[in-house]
Amino acid sequence: MPDAPWRRIAGFRVVVSWPQAGYSRPPATAGPPATAGPRARVAGIAGVLLIMLGIAAVGLAVASQVHAPQPSLAQAGVIGGSSQGPSLARSVPVSVRIPAIGVDSKLLRMGLNADGTVQVPSIRTSAGLAAWYKYSATPGQIGSSVIEGHVDSQQGPAVFFRLGALRRGDAIDVRLADGVTAVFRVTGVREYSKSRFPSKAIYGATGFAALRLITCGGAFVYASGHYLSSTVVFASLASSRHPAG
């Protein structure tokens, strides 16, 4: 079906084919149509049943898809924090855990692409993993530490699929290479249009230990294969757990 438009729902693709230039005319006949025999009638009924089963299967696939939760206005909260809050020494993060949305992921380390944009994990091989932006502060340091992840892929929900469901006060645990676990608390969850993304507020310097989690959100554009918005979680360091001894 080369002309069939593709539709993508929560990472799944469904193909639906409709006539592009109307239905074709029935062939002209010189006389009354011949009466169909038993085999033709059975074949016709079977064809109708197959079409109905196909439509039902597509409908079931569409109905079973789950859309990523979007941030509510009630959880917008604040993006800042207190300069009197705790902080930690520099140590590279190795994993992130977010109990409220079932995330427990090792952290990749990502830098910049040749065009200056922030690298993201491979959607084919690493959609289930989050990544720390290595040119940001390490989690717990004074400054903005940035962790990103995909919302979905062609195989379904990805690591940050439920990021928009986080609420103020939810915990985010980031384990560091020195064995310390930095415990952050969510202060706000917001959605930004990618055309008006507040890069300075997210990547810029802060006077406290800040954490930003980023994924895609909003409407999905089928023609380009991209989302129009980004979901951003703002959090600040609340405490830390040190290894025994």
N, C-alpha and C positions, 0 to 999 in steps of 0.2 A: 504493500500500500504506500507508494512513494508520495502520494499527495495527502496522506492522512496527517492531520495536525496532532502534535504531541501535547499532552497535558500532564503537569507534574504536581502531585499532591503529597505534601509531607515527605518528599524525597522519593516517591514512587511515580513511575510514568505509566499513563493509561492512554492507549491509542483508540481514538474514535473516528470512524470514517463516515463522512456524509457526502452526498453528491455535490460536486463543485459547480455544475452548470445546469441544474435541474434534472428531472428524470427523462430518460429517452422515450420517444414515442413508440406506441405499440405498432407492430408491422401491419401493413395494409393487407386485408383479406378479400378474396373475391366472393366469398359466400359465408354462410354461417360457420362458426368454428366447429371443428370435429370434436366429438365427445371423447373425453380422456378415458383411457382404459384403467383397470384396477392397479396396475403397476405404477402408472403415472400419478394416480391419486395418492398411493402410499408414499411415493417419493416426495410429492408435494407436502404431505403432512409431516414427513420426517424433516424436510427442509425448514418448515415453519418452526418445528420443535427445536431444531438446532439453533435457529436465529434467536428464539426466545431464551434458550439456555445461555447463549452468548451474552445477550443483553442483561440477563439476571446476574451473570458472573461479573460483568463490568460494574453493574450497580452495587453489588456486594463489595467489590474491591474499593470503590469510591467511598461507600458508607463506612467501611472499616478503618479508613485513614484517620489519623489523629493529627490535628494541627498543633504546632508549638504554642505554648501559652504566651500571651503578650503581657507586658507590664501594665498594671493598673495605675491610674492616677493617684490612688490612695497610697501607693508605695513609692512615689517619686522621692520623698524624703529630702535629704541634703547630700551634697557632694563634698563638703568640706569636713574638717575634723579639728581637734584641739592640738595646739602646739605643745601642750603639757602632757600629751599622751605618751605611752611607752614606745620604745624603739629597740631594735636589735642590731647586732653587728652584721656586717655583710657576709652572706653565705648563700650560695646558689640553691634555688629550690629544686626539689627532686620529685615531688608529688603534690597533688591537691585533692582534698576530700570535702564534699559538701553534703552532709547527711540529709538535709531537707529535700533535696532533689535526686538523691541516689547517685551522686558523682564520686568516683574514686579512680583517679587517673594519674599515671606517671606523667611527668612534664617534659616535653621536648624543649629545645632551645632554638629560637628563631631570631633572625636578624632582619636585614633589609634586602629587597630585590634591587636589581640594577637600576630601576626607575625611581628608587627612593621610597617605594611603598613597603609597608610591613609585610614580611613573609607570613604565610599561614601553613598549617600542616597539610600534607597531601590528602585531598578528599577521597582518593582511591585507596590509599594504604593506611592512613592515620586519622580517619574521621572520628574514631573512638578515643583519641588522645587530645589533651589540651597542651598548649605550648606557652612558655614564658618568653616575653620579648626581652632578649638579652641586653639591650641598650637601655632598659629601664632599671629602676632600683630593684635590689633583691627584696623579697617580701619581708617586711619588718624594719627595713632601713627607712630613714627619713627621705621622703620622696614618693613618687608614683611608681608602683610595680604593676606591670600589665600582663595579664594572662588571657589568652584567646583560645577559641575552639569553634568548630563547625556546629551549626544547628541541625543539619541533616545531610544526607547524601542520597545517591540513587538506591542505596540499599535500605534506607530508612532513617530513623532518628540517630543523631550523632551525639557527641559527648555533652554538648551544652544545649540539647534540645529543650530542656525544661528551665533554662536559666531565667526566663521571664516570670516564672512562678515564685521566685525568691521573694521574701518579705523582710522588712526592716527587723533587725535583731537576729536573723538567721546566722549561724556560724559557718565560717570557711576556714578549714585547717590546711595550712601549707607546711609540709615537712621540708626542712633544709638539710643541706649536705653535712652540716656539723651536728646533726641529730636533734636540733631544736625544732619544735613545732610551733609555728606562728599562728595564733588564733585571732581571726578577724571577725568583726560583726558588720553585717550589712547596714548601711545608712540610707541607701536609696537605690531604686531600680527604675531606669528610664529608657525610653526609646527615642532615637534621633534619626532624622532623615540623613542618608549618606551624603546628600548634596549640601547639608548644613551641619556636618559632623564637627563637634567642638573639640578639635584635636588638642588645643592648648589646655583646656580644662581636664582632659583625660591623660595626656602624656606630659604635661608641664610640671614644673617643680612645685612641691608643697612643703609646708612646715611641719608635717606630721607623717607617720608611717601609713601610707595609703595603698589600697589595692583596687585595681579595676579589672573586672571580668567582661570580655566582649564577645558577642556572637552576632550573627545576622538575625534580622527580624522584619516585621511589617509585611507588606505585600510582595509576592514573588512575580517577577516579570518573565513570562514564558519565552518571549522572543530572545531576550539576552541571557536567560539562565541565572539571573541574579536577584537578590532581595533589594528592596528600596531603602530599607532602614537597618539600623544596628541596635541591638539591645545591650545596654551597659549597666553593670552592677557596680556600685560604689561601696567600699568598705574601709574600715580603719582598724588598726591593730588594737586589740583589747587586752590580750595577755599572751603568755607563751608557756609551753611545757618543755622542760629540759629532761634529757635522758637520765635515768637513775645513775647516781654516782658521779 
